[in-house]
Amino acid sequence: MTALLNIDNYRLDIPTFDGVLKVLDGIDIALEQGDTLGIVGESGCGKTVLARSIMGIGPRNARRVSGHIVFDSTALDELSEADWRRVRGVKISMIFQDPMTYLNPLLTIGRQLFDVITAHYRAQGKPAPAKTDRLARCVRLLEQVQIADTQRVLKSYPHQLSGGMRQRILIAMALAGEPKLLIADEPTTALDVTIQAEILKLLRGLVDRLGLTVVMISHDVGAIAALSRRVAVMYAGTVVEQGTAKSILTRPRHPYTRGLLAALPDIEGDAQPLEAIPGTIPNLINPPSGCRFHPRCPRATAICRQEKPETRSVGADHVVACHHAFD
């Protein structure tokens, strides 16, 4: 089966006053239609930069060093801005991290949803339906994300709604163009655990009902496990391990993945001190040679410091980039 999204050996640099940040280093990810992928890793590992690169909204000064991002047989890195308007929000859409940052505080929810729907028609060169039809579409979108009191919400401003409600509004906006691929960047950040569970259940239902393909980005392993069939673990701009969620979470092979899982509290077992990964993430202007994780790795040897590890299969749909994956 041809992948809907294929990221092949993708390298991205960002020049700064202090030097060139090597933010993405050889990313390889393939995702089929209707699949769900969770990307997990510490803050600063490149998750959001990768997501924004897929959306074509990365930093203006970013430079693609090698590789391609191909979506539905279209090379995204070769699109003009006019072409992007027919893709962004229509074929690929994104739920952003902080609703209060991405919702306009001066406009009602109804006005913002209405404008998004109108903009999608214009981007595709299609005449917009009648105003009453677009307003009805706003109501259907709110119902799709399980908002019951639609008329009140449409007349409300963002500050008049709860955090969970605002997140649902962002999901509705992301669905307005009926995309094939939905990217969710930390969709449960700053929400309490009950609302987090509701948002994850909502996304799971949308995947099942609409056949959406979803890429979810989070540092929360629990949230990733609740939604994703497959998981990619990122560290310092590289994918160190990738496979099914069950395989990654129950049989992790990379020391970094094991460190992430060991840092999770066990609410059912005896109280034990949480383990921590020693050290800090490296400076990507001058990243470590060889394996980027080796300065923090308890299993590092001379070869880890000298050679970048190849990605090798360690099971059915489970690959890892580690010199000692078979130890």
Number of C-alpha atoms within 10 A of each C-alpha: 5 11 16 19 21 20 20 16 16 19 21 21 20 19 13 11 5 7 11 15 18 22 23 26 19 17 20 19 17 15 20 16 17 15 18 24 27 27 26 25 24 16 13 17 23 23 29 20 19 22 20 16 18 22 20 20 12 16 12 8 10 18 15 15 15 13 17 19 22 19 21 16 12 14 14 19 16 12 13 10 11 10 13 20 18 17 23 20 26 22 19 24 25 25 23 19 20 18 20 15 9 12 19 15 13 10 13 19 25 22 16 19 25 20 13 17 22 19 16 21 16 13 17 14 10 10 9 14 12 8 11 9 11 17 18 11 16 26 21 16 22 23 14 17 21 14 17 12 11 17 13 11 21 20 14 16 20 21 14 13 14 11 20 19 19 22 26 25 27 24 26 23 25 24 26 22 21 17 19 21 27 24 24 23 21 20 26 23 16 13 15 11 11 9 16 17 15 14 21 17 14 18 22 17 16 17 18 12 9 12 14 22 24 29 23 26 26 23 19 17 19 12 20 25 18 14 22 20 16 23 27 26 25 23 23 25 25 24 26 27 25 28 23 19 23 14 17 24 17 10 12 22 24 23 22 23 21 16 16 20 18 14 13 14 13 11 7 6 7 7 9 8 8 10 13 12 15 11 9 9 17 17 13 20 16 11 17 17 14 15 23 23 25 21 18 16 18 12 12 17 12 9 14 21 17 13 13 16 19 13 17 15 16 14 10 9 11 21 23 26 21 23 20 16 17 11 6
